[in-house]
Amino acid sequence: MTLKEKVKETLSQQEKTTFTIKNLYDIFAVQGKTMAEELAKVMDSLCSDGEFVFEEKTKKYKAVDGRNFVVGIIQGNARGFGFCIDEKAVSQDLFISRAHLHGALHRDRVLVKKIDGTKDEGEVVKILQRGMTQIVGRLDKKNQAFVIPDDDRFAKDIFIPQKKTLGAKNNQKVLVKITSYPNKEKNPEGEVVKVIGYQNEKGNDILSVAYQYGLDYDFPQAVSQSAAAVPQVVDKSQFKNRRDFTGWTTFTIDGADARDLDDAVSIKKNADGTYLLGVHIADVSHYVKQGSVIDKEAFERGTSVYFPDKVFPMLPVELSNGICSLNPKQNRLTMSCLMTVNKQGKVVDAEICQGVIKTTERMTYDDVTAIIEGDRQKTKQYANIAKDILTMKELAEILIAKREKRGCINFETKEVKFIMDACGRVTDIKPYERTISHKMIEEFMILANETVAEYVYYQEAPFVYRVHEKPDIDKLKDLNSFLKSFGLYINGDLENIHSANLQKVMQKAKGMPYEHIVGRVMLRSMQKARYHFTNLGHFGLASDCYCHFTSPIRRYPDLVVHRVLKLILNGSLDGNASARMHEFVKSASVHSSEREKLADEAERDVDDMKKAEFARTLIGQDFEGIISGVTGFGIFVELPNTVEGLIRIENLPDDVYEFDEKKYTLLGRHNKFTLGQAVKIKVAAADVDTRKIDFDFVGVV
């Protein structure tokens, strides 16, 4: 038990909840300056965590009562107020008026006291941690220099001293580092650290979003130099203590524009009807040693971030697209998972080893799908692997059937591809088609992830699991209310829900116009998958034990998984190594989950920006869409290309409307608008900066 844990536990057992410094000295029998300083650090840390508050007037530490206080993140609003989102997701969101923010800004971590006599209002007691230390915005140099943030939820312009503008010109986009924060109504102060350029210059829109989220395409000099020194060829000396798969038929299957090829597959059908499936993953851990400069940078980044025309990689290009990528007909080091799978889709035997492969072909999803569908030209072109592809399709169908029987939930969410011109402007948005080849690779990767996770679990080794916990009962009740509007219902005991219950709902919605809306609302009702050092199972996949093993080029947890596997395989996981790795997987799990969330937000932000940009070219045109959201101020409509806009209530047919939150319905005396309903709209306006698109109502379909 750490000193901090001991202090927290001891104080929780005291009758009183307020402590002077003398009280603390007596309780912990403090003697000497060193012990006093250690205790002071612990109390400061507990205050930073929101467990205690130090009252300046009385010079007392007061334990925070969870019934009256909430630790959460401020979600700002352009009009100056905000909401506190409970970080433990226990308390409902609290409204914080401008007067009660007390200098707190968007994304700040705060301690909020619930205001007596109100249902859902609070007041910021303490700012525990500033959330945004860098801001992207437009420089206004008309009089004094201010940066107007792109994100209007950060409701304060940032004052820039004249000597801190870095030579940026009026109306240019800049990245600002905040150097001091406001006291109540004062503006934050900062300095320009990067001049991005004018908004309409190619690529600056995406760069602006990337910098806003702290993403940088370029690597620090030390990292780049270290990556440049990595040999780009696998020589025979590296075959030692590895399985040689270079004579096997192995190939990658990816999108046509993919450059970081993580995984390759191989297959053989045995005489007894079983399948020997090989999933061969790039051995990034061979090149990225724990604690190296490349590793530290990869840890900080946590994941690669994918925008429509640019990737912000976790690893330098020499690794991600070079020696680690399983490029065609090149020797490459791998971590390989060989699984013998029976006719029922069960893994009856498995071997995990360090290997070397030399891929036979670099395949695309389109080419593999063409072969599966009987395309003679493609089958002839790839005659050397066509039979293997058909055998893989045979096994994939067995695995799909097994997972569906197990209760895995398949969310058919819409993914799109942005078609862009030479200037980086969107000219079209087209849906991605998930073909049998996509599903085949997905099944093989899931099977390998489960096999590796189960192997390590029974070794009782420290590990990074991919976990997905059961949904909250209240959210399931709200989901059921929503589903009723489509004639759907979750059967079974909500307290002991199984994924199969939700799977049946999605099966009933399959093929309906509202299918992906049902899937989206269901996803929002569920817990978010995350990384954890304890095996908590994966609800959505109906898996008892799961991890991420298959993408170490672009996900840091996969790299950690490979390191643990090597320690086990090499017999190096002794007591000391286990203790060190246990601490590391804890920090890696937490940090990787946070970075994944940030990457998701950044990718979603860019997608919304590009959709707004495309919507500007559609102004005045009519389309049919599906109502994807209902609020008290209007309805959101999603078009088939996933562009979503708002029809404000004043632009709906003249009526007296009431908003039914539980039924997701806007009900008037003569009109009714509900989720999933088909309507005709006209694109009225689109604002790229705010990511907002407005539609006008044309009629009901």
N, C-alpha and C positions, 0 to 999 in steps of 0.2 A: 504494500500500500504506500503510495506517495505521500509526502507531507501535505500536499493540497487535499488529497482524499481524506487523510486523517483529520485535518482541521475541519473540513466540511462535515464529516460524520460526527465529530465531537460536538460541534456547535449545534447540530440538529437535535442532539440529545439533551440540550440545556432547556430549562424551563423558560428562561427569558429569551427574547428575540433581538434585543438591542444590547450592544456591548461597547464599553469604552476601551481604550487601549490598555488601561490598567486591568480591566476585567480579563482581557485576553492574556495578558502576562500572567495573571493568577491561574487561569484555567490550564495553560500550557506550561506552567512553571518555568517561565522564560528567565534565563540567566545569561547575562553577557550581551554585548553589542551584536555579535554575529547571529545569534539565535533571534534577537529582536528584528534584525534586518530581514532574515528569512521569513519570519512570520508576517512582516509588513508586505513583502513581495507576494505571499500567498493571498493575503487579504485584498491586495490590489487586483490580483488575478481573479478572485471570486467576484469582485465588483465589476470587472470587465466582462465576466460571464453573465452578469445580471443576477447573481445569486444574493449579493448584498449591495446596499447603498451606503456610502459614507456621507453623513450629514455634516456639512461644514460648520453650521451654527453650533451644534451640540458636540461636535467632534466624536460622534458615535457611529458605529457600524450597525446597520439595521438589516435583518434578514428579510428578503423579499418574499412576500406572501403571494403564491401563484394564483390565488383567487382574485386578487385585486391588481396584480401587476402582470404584464406580458412582455417578454423579450421577443422582438421581431424586427422585420425589415420594413423601412418606410417605402411605400409606393407613392411617388409624388403625382401632382396634377398641375397642369399649366396655370390653373386659377389660384394656385398658392396653398391649397389644402393638401392633405395626404391621407393614406390609410396605413395602419400598422398590420403587417401580415405575420401572424404568430409563427415563429420558426419551428415550433414543435407541433404545429397544426392542431392544437387543442382548442384554443380560444377562437371565436369568430373574429373577422377583420374589424379593427376599431377605426372609426373616423377620427381624424386629427385636424382640427380647424387650424387656420393660419396662425391664430393667436397662441395655440397650444403646441405648435411645432418647436418653438424655442430654438430656432437655428438648425433644426434637423432637415436634411435634404434627401432627395430621391436616392434609394438604395442604402441609406445609413442604417446601421444596426443600432437599435435603441431599446431603452427600458421605458415602458409606457405604463402609467397608472390609469386604471379605469376611473372615469368620472362618476362620482356618486349621483344617483338620481337619473342616470341615462342608461339606455340599453346597450349601446354600442359606440360610445365615444370615449376618447382617451386623451391624455396629456403626456408629452414627452418629459420624463424625469431626468434622463441622462442619455447622452449620445455615447454609445459604447465603442463604436468603430465607424469611421467614415467609409462609405461605400464606393464613392467615385472620387478618385484622386486625379484622374485625367478626363478631360472633356474634349469632344470634337465640336466645333461650331464655326460660325461665320464671323470674321473680324469686322467690327464697325469702328472706323477711325475718323468719323466726322468731327467730333470734338475731342473728348478723351477716348482712349482705346478700350473697348469692351468686346468680349466674345459672347455671341448669342448662341447658346447650346442648340445643337440639332435636336436633341431629345428634350421636348418641351416639358417633360415631367420633372426635369431639373430646372426649377422655376426661378433661378437667379442668373442674371448675366454676370460674367466674370470680368472684373477690372484688371487691365493689363498696364503696368507702368510703361512709359514710352521706351525705356531702354530694354524692355523685355519682350518686344514684338518680333524679334528675330528677322526684321526686315519685311515682314508680311505686309501685303497691300490690302487696301480697303476691299471688302467683300470676298477675300480669299478664305478658303477653308483652312483651319489650323487645328493642331493638337495642342491643348493647353494642360500644363501641370499646375494643379492648385497648390499654392504655397501657404495660404491662410484662409481660414473659414470664417463666416460671418458671425457676429454677435447680434442675434435677433434680426434686425432689418438691414444690416449692412451687407454689401455684396462680397462674395468671395474674391480673393485676389490670386492671380496666377501669372505664369510666364509661358510664352509660346516655345514649345520644344520641337515642333515639326511644322513646316509649311506644306500643306497638301496641294494647294492650287485652287483654281476656280472650279466651281461645281460642274460646269458643262464640259470639262476636259475629260477625255477617255480614261475610265478606270477610277477616277477620283471619288465617285459615289460609293463604290465598294470599299475603297481604301478608307473612306471616312467612317464607315460602319466598323471595319476591322479595327482601326485605331481606337474607336469608341469602346470597344470590348477588350482593349489591351492586346490585340493580336498584331503580330509583326511577321511579315514574310521573311525578312532578313534575319540571319542568326548572328549572335555576337562573334566577334573576330576570332576568339579562341576556339569556339565551336567549329567555325568554318575551316580554320586551319587544321584542326584535329580530323575533321571529316575528309579534307582534301588529302590527308596522309594515309587514308585507308586504302589498301591494295584493292584493285577492281577485278582481280582474277582469283579463282579458287585453284590452288595447285595441289598436286598429289599428296604433299606432306600433310594436308588438312583432312585427308581421308581417314587418318589413323583414329581408331576407336569409334568409327562411324559405320553404319550400315551403308553399303554401296548400292544405291537404287538407280545408278546411271544407265543400267541396261534395261530398266523397266520402262513400260509405256506410261509416261506421266504427262499431263498437260494442264494448262491453266484455262479457266473460263471466266472472262470478265467483260465489262463494257468496252466498246471499241476505242474509247478515249482514255481508258485507265492506263496509268503509268507505274503505279506502285502495286505490283502483283504479289500479294501475300501468300496465296494458297494455290497448290496444285493437287490434282487427284489422280488416282490409279485404281483399276479394278480387275478382278479375276473371278470367274465363276468356277467354283470347285466341283469335283466329281459328285459330291454328296448333295449338291444343290445349294450349298451356302455360298456367300459372296465374301471375297477378301477385298475390303475397301481400304485404300490408303489415302489419308489426308496429310499432305506434306506442307508444312508451314515454314516460311522464311525464318532462319535462325538469327534473328536480330541480336539476341543476347551474346552471340559470339563476337560481335563487333562493338556492341555498346555495353561496356563493363560498368557494373554498379559503382557509382561514385565518380565516374569520369565526367569531364566537362560536357560531353554530348548527353550523357545520362541525366545530369542535373537539369539541362535545358529541356530534355524530353519530359522529365518529371513535371517541370513547371508548366509546359504546354499541355500535357496530359492527353491530347488527342489532336489529330489533323482536323482542320475545319474546311469544309467544302462549300464554295460559293459558285454561282453559275458559270463563271469563266476564270476562276482562280482558286488554287488550293493553298492554304496556309498550313504547311506540313509540320508534323511533330518532329521529324528527322530531316537533316540536310539532304539535298537531292542526291549527293554521292552515295548515300545509303538507301533512301526511299525509292529512287528510280534506278539506282546503280547496283552495287554488289549485293544488297539484300533482296532486291526485286527478282522474282523467279522468271527472268527473261528467257526467251526461247533458245533452246539448244546451247545453253551455257551451264557449266557446273555451278551448283548453288548448294550451300549448307542449309539443312532443314532440321526441324523437330518434327518427327513423323509419328503419326498415330495409325497403326494398322489394326483394323477391326474385322473379325470374322462374324458375319451377320447371317442369321438363319432366315428361312422363308417367312417367318412371322415378324421379322424386323428386329429381333433381339440380338444384342451383341453377346455371342457365346464365348468369345476369346478376344483378347486385345493385347497389343504390345506398343509401348511408347519408347522411342529411341531417337538418338541423334543420327542423322542421315546425310547423304549427298544425293542430289538428283540432277538430271539433265533433261529438261522438258522436251518432249517430242514435238509439241505444237503450242502456239499461243492462240487459243480459240476465243471467239466472241460469243455472246449469248445468241445473237442472231444466227450465226453459222451453226451452232449446236442445235438450235430449234429447227432450222431448216433440215438438218440431217434426220432429226427425230420425226419430222413431218414427211419424210420421204423424198426430199429434194435430190434428184439424181445428180445434178451438177456438183452440189456440195458434198454428196456422199462419195462421188468419184474423186473430188479434189482432196478429201481427207479419208481416203480408203484405208489408210494405216491405223486410224483410230475410230472409224465409224461403228465397228462392231462393239467396241468398248463403250461408246456413247449410248448405244441402244441397251446394253447391259446395265449401265448406270441409270437409265430411265426406268428400267424394270425394277431395280432396287429402290429408286426414289419413290415409286408408286406404293411399294410395300411400306416404306417408312412414313409416307403421308397418311396412309390408312391407319397405321399403328398410332400415330400421334393424334389423329382425329378421334380414334376410339378411346384414347387416354384422356381426352378432354381439352386438348390444346385449343386456345382461342385464336382464330385467324382473322386479323383485322385487315380488310382490303381497303386500306387508306390510299388516297390518290396522290401519286408522286408525279411531278411534272418536269419537263426539260425546257429550258429557256433557249429559244433560237435567237442569236444575236448577230448584228451586222458588224462591219469592220470598225465602227466607232463605239462598239460596246452597248448599243441600244437594242432593246428587245423588239424583235419583229414578229414573234409568235410564241405561244406557249402550248406545248403539246404534252399530253399525258404519257407517262412511261407505261409500257405494257409489260406486265409480269407474265412471262412465258414459262413453259415447263422447264426450260434450262435454268431460269432464275430459281424456281422452286427446288430443282434438283440440287443445285449447289447449296442452297439454304438448308436443305435436309441433311446433307453430308456434314456441313459445318456444325449444325446443332448436335448431331450424333457425336462428332469428335469432341465438342465442348462438354457434353455430358460424360463421355467416357473418361476424359482427362480429370474432370472434377470428382468423379466417383473414385478414381484411382488415388488421387491425393487425399481425399476425405478419409479413406480407410488407412492411409499411411499416418493419419493424425498430424499432418505437417501444417505449418502456417501457410495461409493461402488467401488469395483474393477471389472470392465467389461473386458471381452475378446473381443478385437476389431480387425477388419481386414478391412482396408480401400480400396477404389477402386484403381486399378492399374494406374500407370503413363501413360499418353497418348503416350509418345515417346516409352516406353517399349512395349506398345500394338502394335504400328506400326512395331517395330522390330519383335515382335512375329508373326505378320501377314506375314512378309517377310519369316520367317522361315517355317511357316505352308504351304506356297505355294509349297514347295518342296515335300510335301506329298499330294498335291491336296486338301488341307484344307484351310479354310478361316473364319475369324471372321465376321459374318454379323452384321449389325447395326451400330449405331453411336458410334464411339470409345470414343467420348467426354462424352457421357452419357451411358457408357457401363453397362449392367446388367449381373449378373453372369450367367443367362440363355444362353447368347450368347456364353460364354466359355464352358458351359455345353454341348451345341450342338456339339462343336468341339470334346470334349472328347468322346461323344457318337459315332461320326463318326469314331474315331480312335480305338474304343473298339474292341478287338480281333485281331488287326493288330500287326505285329512284333514290330512296332515302338511305340506302345501305351504308354508304360511307359516313353519313351524318350520324346514324345510330352508332357506328363504330367509333366515331370521334367523341361523342358524348360518353360512350362506355369507357373509352380510354381515360377521359378526364375524371371519371368516377373511381378509377383504380389508383392504387399507389404507383409511384414512379419507380421503375427498375433502377437499381443502383449497385454500387460495389460495396462489399462488406467482408470483413475478415472471419465472419461466422456463417456457416451454411444455414440459411433461412428458407431455402427452396425457391422455386420460381413458379409463381401462381399461373401466370399467363401461358407458360409452356407446359404446365402440368408436370413439371420436373422436380424431383426430390433434391437434385444436386446439379448445379450448373455453374459454368465459368465462361470467360472469354479467353480462348486459346488461339484463335485463328487469324488475328489481324495485328501482329506486333509492330508492323511498320507504322500503323496509324493510331494505335491505342496503347497507352502505357500499361494498363492492367495485364494485357496479354504478354507483355515483356516480362512482368513480374512472375506470371505463371510459368513461363519458360525457365526462369532462373530457379524457381522452386523445383521444377521437374529435374533440372540438371543436378541439383544438390542431392536429390533422392537417387537418381540413376547412378551418380558417381560415388554414392555412399558417403557424402560429405556433410550430411545434415545431422551433426552431433549437437549436444546440448547448447554450446555457445552459439553455433550457427543458427540453430532453431530460435534461440532467444532474440538474436539480432534481427533475423528475418521476420519474426512475429511483430516486433515494433515497426519494422519497415512496411509490412503489408497493411497495418492499421492506418498509418499515415497515407500510404498510397491509395487505399480504398476511399478515404474521405476526400482527399485532394482530387482524385480522378473523377469522382462523382460530381464535385463542384465544377471541374473543368468541362465535363460532358454537358452539364446544364448550361454553362455559359456558351459553349459551342452551339448548342441547340437554339438558344436565344438569338445568337448572332446570325446563324443560317436562316432562321425564320424572319429576322429583321430585313435581311437582304432580299429574301424572296418577296416579302411584302412591298419593299421599295421597288423592285423590278416589276411587280404586278401593277403597281400604281403608275409606273412609267409606261407600261404597255396600255393600260386603261385610258391614258390621255389620247392615244391614237384611235380610240373607239368612241370618243364623245359624240353623242348624237345618234349612235346606232342602237337598234333594238335587239334584245336577246331573250331567250327563255332560261330560267334558272330555278333553283330550289331554295326555299327559305331555310337558311342555315342557322339563324339566331333570332330570338324574339326578345325585345326589351321594352321598357316603359316608354322609350323615346323613339321607337321605330323597329323596323325589321331588317335583318341582314339577309342578302340573297347571294348565293354562290352560283356562278356560271359553270358550264361543263369543263372549262379550262382552269378551274379553281380560283379565278378572280372573284373576289368577294367585295360587295359594296353595301352601303346603308341607304335604305329608303326611310327618311325621317318621317315621323308621325304626321307632320303638317303636309307632307306630300302624298299621303295615303288618301283614299276617298274620304270625303268629309263625313265625319261620324263622331260619336262619343265613345271613346275606347277605354276599356279597362284591361290592365295587364295581369294575367294569371301566371305567376312565376312558376308554380309547380307543374302546370300543364303546358308551359312554353307557348302561350297563346295570347294574342291581342284581340280582344273581343269587343265589337261595336254592336250597335242596334241592328245594322244592316250588313255588316261585314265581319269576317272572321279570318285572321291570319295565324297560322300555326306552323310549327317546325315540320319541314319535309314537304310543304305545299308547293306546287309548281306555279310560277307567276311569270309574266312578261315584264321586262324592265327596259329603260333607256339609260345609257350611260350619260350622266349629267356633268360630273366633274371628277378630277383626280389630282391629288396633291402628293408629289413624290416626297417632300420633306417630312410631312406628317404621316405618310403611308395611308392616307384616308381616301376612299373612293365613294362617291355619292351616285346613287341611282334615282331615277324617277319611276313611279309606278305607271305601268301601261295597262295591265289587266291581269285577270286570273286565267290560267291555261285550262 
